[in-house]
Every structure is written in C-alpha cells, then in structure tokens.
Amino acid sequence: MEENFEYPEYKEELDRALSLFYEGKVDEAISEIENIMQEYGENLDLAIWKSYMLASSGRTDEAYNYLKTLEEDLGSHSEYWTQRGYTLLFAGNLMDAIGEFKKALEIDEKSYHASIGYAYSFYQLGVMGLVEKSELNECLRILQEREKEGWDTGELSTLMGLLYNLLEEKKEALNKLKEGFLKGTKEALSSIVQISSDLGDFKTIDELLAEGYDYLTLERTLWEHLRDPENALKLILRHLSTEYSDDSAVMGINISFETQNYDASEKILQKYLEKHPDDTLAKRLLGEAKAYLNKYEESLKILKEIEEQYQNDSTYKNVLGFVYYNTGKKDLALKCFKESTELDSKNASAWTNLGIFYYEEGEFEKAKECLEKAIEIAPDIISAKYYLALIYKELGDTEKYEKIIDELGIFGQILDAGNL
C-alpha cells in the first residue's frame, strides 16, 4: 500500500536539510528546518522532521518536550501522537510510548506507523516477560488488520514473526520472518537463524537458499551488516556441517577469535585443517583456542609440532607460555613470556602474563612493572588492572589501589568486596 503524498512547496529546502542530517551535520540540519518553519509555518511535517532529528541524535528529552509544546495545535493528528510515541521509544520509555501510540490509534485506528510502534513496544516488553500473552495476541490482531488492508512490508512481516516467536508459535514465526527477510528487512535473518538453531531444524534457511541466496551472502549479512556474531557463527557451523567453504571457514575463524568464542574457533579450525592439514597458522590458532578452552595437553601437543616455524612469533611464545604455566612447567613458562615481550615489546597480553607469573611467585615489584607496562600499551586491559590492584593493595598503596578500583567499575567493586 502507498500513502498519497504531495511534495511540499519547500521540497528543495527540506532535501537540503535532510542531506545535512544524513551527513551527520545535525545542528545545521535542524537550523535549516527552523528556517523553513519561519518562512512556511510550523506544520506537522516539519515538526516531525525536527523532532526525529533531535531524537535520533540522542536528544530525546529535547525532542519530546518540543513536541509537547505543539499539542494544542497538532493534537488532533494521529501522526503527531505517533511521533511522540517513537520519540519515547528512542528513549527506551516503552510504557509511556504505548500510551502515545494508543492515542494515535484512537484518532486513526488504521494508522500503519502507530500500529507498528504500538506492537513493537509490546514486543520489547514481551522480551522482558512484562506483558501477558493476550496483549501480544492483540498486537498480532492489529498487525493482521494492517496486512488485510494492503500493507505489504518487510517491517510488518518481521514484527509479526517476532510476536509469533514470543507466543511459542515457531512455525508461524519462521514463515513471517522469512517473508520479512525476502521483502528486504535484513534484521529478520538473526531471528530466523536463532529459532532454527534452537529447533535444530534449518528448513527455513534451505528455503532461502532455494530462493537464490547462498550461505556466504547470509553469513556476511549477519556479520557485516547486522553485527550479529552469535548467529553468524551458528549459520557458519551449519554451513560447514553440510558443505565446506574456505571463505566461510576463514570468516568464522575471524569472528570467533574476535568475540572470544573459542568453542566455535576449535570446531571451525578442525574443519579447515581437514582441507588444509599443512597450514601452520591454522594449527597455531587451534592450539590457542584449545588453550583458552583449558585443553592444555591437546594445545601443547599442537603447539610443539610447529615450534620451529614460530620461534620468532611473539603471540605464539605467549600462548605457549600460558600452556606451560597451566601444565605446571613454570620455568618454561617464564622463559616463553620473557621471549614474547622481547620479540614484541608492545604485546600487552605477554606483559600481563609475565606480571601475573611474578605476582603468583610473590615478586610484587617485578609484577607491578610488567602490569603497568601492559596497561600503558592497552589501557583497557582488565586482567592487568585486576592484578595490579591486588599488588597495590599488597604494597599498601591505597591511592593507586582506589584509582584502579574506580576504573574497573563493577569488577572493582566485586574485588574490593573480596569476592574475586
């Protein structure tokens, strides 16, 4: 369905404002809107654009308060209350947003945008378990009415699918989510993969493949467009279980290491090495993944096989030292940590491990020096800060201890309470 729309007489000026906004020049865009208002009046169309620009740039309170000043003039319009609802949605105020969308629907019960906002607000509350099934069913009924009236958007289908999922109607959810994705709402793919994985049934993915998509495109959509590593890895693992792809495997290795999902790293690397058994980098990464999964003996066996090739690799030495330490070979661990920092003086992880080693041995001054070096290189490295806080406490340096506790936030509070 398409809404009837006539271009306003200030179309050129509005296009200029929108261009500024999409370039990230929010204040300039709002100033342009206000200039248009001075010439043509403060109408509903311009008020919505101004409030949208404010809200989407994080100034939700300012946007909402601005809209409230227009209630007397614009309060008879469904779109006015709809925009107030969306402004509250930007602010995360779901309950009040529902009230605004409800007012919009009282004025125009067939309003598409108010229906979407109203149902989406209830969906978000449903995710948190704060609404009854009857309320979710009522939202579905409203969306089904919009569908019957001719609205045929990916947004509508996807939202219906999400509601069906909350209602545990998985088949209906997957069907609507697939419709939404095929109509252009890429976000539907995350829920498709999540539900399919939970059910252990990837029939819907097979249907998308039959529509002309390929695994790699879907995987890239999840990772590069949606930044959804969890479901990207689930789809990659499914893909590799049915057919092998170097591109998918490499993507999966990169994603899993970036997100520290070493269980997925191990599985994907094993698949990769079946096809490339002589790839020493893949072997090193597999050894690293196993180390972080506490499979130290398996890790050590792999890492020792490639020791000659990686004698001058700082990361390899650091991981090998970590494995030696956890298999009780402290002398070898110390040697590797030192070699790692010598090979790369900017390896914050190696400095951290060396500092932890000295801390565990009671050599607090040496430990402090290493951990401070690690933090100098990587200021956000939590493990180094944690152990450095312990050292400052041991050394009685209250001022530095309290400073790190503040920097650690919740971790610092737990540490200070003696629960770590």
N, C-alpha and C positions, 0 to 999 in steps of 0.2 A: 504494500500500500504506500502511496506517496501523498504527502500533505500538499495542499495548494499553497503556493508561495509566490509572492511578487517581490521583485528586487526593490529595495528601498531607494529613495532618491539620493541617499548618501552612500550608495554602494561603494563608490571609489574610495571614499574616506574610511569606510569600515574595513575594506580589504587592506588598506594601508595599516590600520590598527592591528588587524589580525596577523599581518606579516611581521610586524614588530613583536607581537606576542610570541609567535612561533619561533622567532629568532632569539627568544629569551629576554627581550627588552620590555619587561612587564610594565614598569613605571611609565615608559614612553607610550606604550600601547594604551594604558588607562588614560593618560593625558590626552591622547588622540580621541578616545571615546568621549571624554568630557568636553572636548572642543566641539564634537558633533552634537552633543546634547545642548550646548549653548546656542547652536545655530538652529537645530531642528526640534529641540524639546527633549525632555527626559521620558521617553516612551518605554514600553515593556521590553522591546527587542534590545535596546541599548542598555537598559538596566540589567538584563540577564547577562549580556556580554561582560559588562563591568564587574558584576559580582562573580562571574565564572573566573575571570582573570585574577581577581583577588584571591578567591578560594583555592584555585589550583596552584597558586604560588605560595600557599601556606598561610595566607592572611584570612583564615576562615571567620574569625570573630568580626573583623572589619567588614567582610562581605555580608555576613548575616545582619549586622547592625545597620549597614547601608540599606539592605532590602527592607528591614523593619520600618525605616523612615518613609517608605513608599507604600505602606499597606493601605492607607486611606484612598490613594489614587488608583492603585493596581490590584487591590484585594479581591476584586470581582473576577479576576482572571485565573483560570486553572494553572496556567503556565507560571504565574507568579509564585503560587504556593509550591509548585513542583520545584522551582529553582531554590526556594528556601529549604526544601527537603534535601536536595542534592548538596547544598552548602553544608548542612548539618552532617550529611554522610561523609563529606570531606573531613569534617572534624571528628568523626567517629562517634557522633551522638545519635545512636540508632533509634532510641525510643522517641526522642523529640522529632527526628526525621520522619518516623512513621506518622506522627500527628500531622505534620505538614503535608505529606503525600495524601493522607486521608482527606484533608480539606480540599486538596486539588481534585480528588475523585468525587467529592460531594458536589463540586461545581460541574465537572465533566467526567462522568463515570467511565467514559470510553477513552480517556486520555492515555495514550501509549506510554509516554515518558513517566507519568505519575504511576502507572501500573507497574512499570519496570522498577522504579525506585522503591515503591511500597513493598513489592515482592522481594527485592534484593535485600532490603533492610531486615525483613523477617528471616530470609535465608541466613544472613550473618548471625542473627540471634539464635537461629536453629543450630548453627555450627557450634555455638557455645552451650547448647542444651537449655536455652532460656525461654523457649516457646512450646506450645502444645502442637501435636500433630494436626489437630483441627484447624489451627491457624495457618499451618503450612499448606494444608489442603485448600483452604480458602484462597491463598495466594495462587495456587495452581489453577483454581477455577477462574480467577481474574485473568490470568495469562492465556488460558484456553479461550476465553471470550475474545481477547485481542486477536488471537490466531484465527478464530472464526470470522472475524471482521476483515481479515485480509492481510494483517501484518505478518510478514514472512521474512524475519531477520535472524541472523545467527545469534544475536544477543538474546532474543526471545527464546529460541530453541535451547540455547545453552542454559539459561536460567531455569527453564522448566526441567531440564535434565538434572541440574544441581538439586532442585527441590525433590524430584523423584528419588534421588540418591539418599537424601536425608530421611525420606519416608521408607527406605529399605526396598524400594521397587527398582531393583538393579537393571532388569531388562529394559524397562521403560526409560530409565536414566541413560543407559548406553545408547539407545535409539535416538533420543533427543539430543544428546551430546554430539553424536555423530552428525546429525542434521546441522547442529550449530557450527561444527568444525567445517563441514562441507560448504556452508554458507559464508565462511570467512572469519569466524570467531576462533582464532588460533588457541585462545585460552582454554577452550573445551578439551583440547588434547590432554592436558595434565590430568583431568578427572577421568578421561577415558582410560588412560594407562593405569592410574591408581586403582580404579574399580576392576579393570581386567586383571591386574596383578593380584588383588585381594581375592578375586574369584578363581584365579588360576586358569582363566579362560580368555584367550586373546582373539576370539572370533571377530570382535569389532575392529581390531587392528587389521585382521585379514581382509575385512570388508573394505577398509580404507585402501589397502594395497590393491584390491581389485578395482577400486575407483581410479587407479593410476598413480597413487602416491608410492614412494619407496621408503624403506626403513630409514635410510640415511637422511632423507629430507625431514621425516618426522622427528628423528633424533636431534637434528640441528635446530628444528623449530623449538623443541623443548629446552635445549641448552642455550642456543644463541639468541633466540627471540624471547622466550619466556623465563630464562634463567632458572630453570627448574631441574637442578642436578639429580635429585632423588628419582624422579620419574624418567629422566633421560637415561639414567643407568639401568633402571628396570627394563626399559624398552631395548636398550643395547644388549643386555643379558638375554632377553627373549630372542632377539635377532640372532645372536651368536649361537644360541642353542638350536636354531633351525637351519641357519646357513652362515658361513664365515665371511667376514668383510674386514679387510685391513683398515679401511677408513673408519669404520665403526669401532673397531678394537682400539685404535690409536686415540680416537675421541674419548672412549670410555676410560682408557688409562689416564688421560689428562684430567678428565672430570673427577675421577675417583681420588687421584692424588691431591688435586686442588681442594677437594672437600673432605679429605682425610677419611674417605670410605674405603679402608684397606681390605675389607672383606670382598668388595666388588673388584678392587685392584687385583687381588690374588686370582679370582676367577677369570677375569679378562686376560690377564697376563699368561695364565696357563693355556688358555685358548690360543693366544697369539704365539706362544712358544711351540705349540704343536705344529704350526705352519712355518715358524722361523726358529728352529732349535739352536742355531748358532749366533743369535742376536745377543751379544753380551750386555748391552744396555737393558734389554728386557729382563735378562737374568738378574742384573743388579737391582732393578726395580722390584722384581719378585722377591728377592732376598730382603729388601727394605720393607715391603708390605708384610711379609711373614714376621719380621722382627717386631713391627708395630702391632701385630696380632698375637704377640707373645709366643710365637712358634720359633723359639730361639735356635734349637738344634737344626731344624729344617733350614732356617735362614743361614746359619753358619755354614752348612754344607754347600749351599748355593754360592755364597759369597767367596768361600775359599777356592771354589773352582775357577773363579775369574780374577783371583788376586793379582796375577801377573799383569793383566791388562789395565788394572785400575790402581797401580802403585802410586800414581801422581794425581789421583782424584780425591779432593777434599771431602766431598759428600760420601763417597764410598768408605773412606777411612773413618768418618764419623759414625756411620751406621755399623761398620764392623766393630768399632769400639763399644758401641751401645750393646751389641750382641755379646761380645766378650764379657762385658761387665755383668750382664744378666745370666751368663753361664758360669760365673764365678772366676773368670780369668782376669783378675784385676790388673795385673802387670801389663798384659797385652792391651787391655782397655785403655790404660793411661797412655801407653805408647801410641795407640791409634788416635786418641783425642789430641795429643800434642802434635802429631804429624798432620792431622787435619787442619789445625789452626796455622801451622807453618805453611801448608800448601795454599791456604786461602785465609788470610788474616781477617776477612770480612764474613767468615762463616759464623753467624751468631749462634746457630744450633750447636756447633762444635765447642764454642766458648762456654755455652750453657752447660753442656755435658761435662766439660772439664771442671767447671765450677762446682757442679753437683758432686762430681767424684771427690774433689778436695773437701767439700762440706761433709760428705759421709765419712771421710777419713779424719775429720776433726781439724783440718788445716784451714781455719776460717779466713785468715788474711789472704792466702792464695786463692781461696774460693771467691772472696769478695772481689779481688782484682779481675778474675775471669768473668764473673757475672756482671760487673759494672761495664766491662768491655762489650759483653753481649748486648746489654741494654743500650749502650752508646751506638751500636750498629743497628739494632732493631728495637726502638723504644717501646713497642707494644708487646714484646715477648713476655707472656705471663709467667711461664715456668721460671725464667731467670729472676723476675721480680719476686716471685714467691720465695725462692731460696735466699735471695738477697735480704728479704725482710727477716727471715729466720736468723741470718748471720748478724744483721744489725741488732736484733734482739739479744742474741748471744753475747755480742760485744758491748751491749749497754748503750748503743747509740739511739736514744729514744726519738730524737728529732727526725733522723733519716728513716727510722722504722715507721713512724706515724705517717711520714710523707708517702712511703710506698703503700702502706695500708689504704690511704685515701685513693691513690692511683689505681689500686686493684679493685676498688668498688666492692661488689658483693663478695668476691673472693677474699678481699682483705678483711671484711667483716667476719667471715667464717674463720679465717686464720687467726684473727685477733681473739676470737671466742674460744680458740683452742680446739676446733673441730676438724682441723686438717692435719 
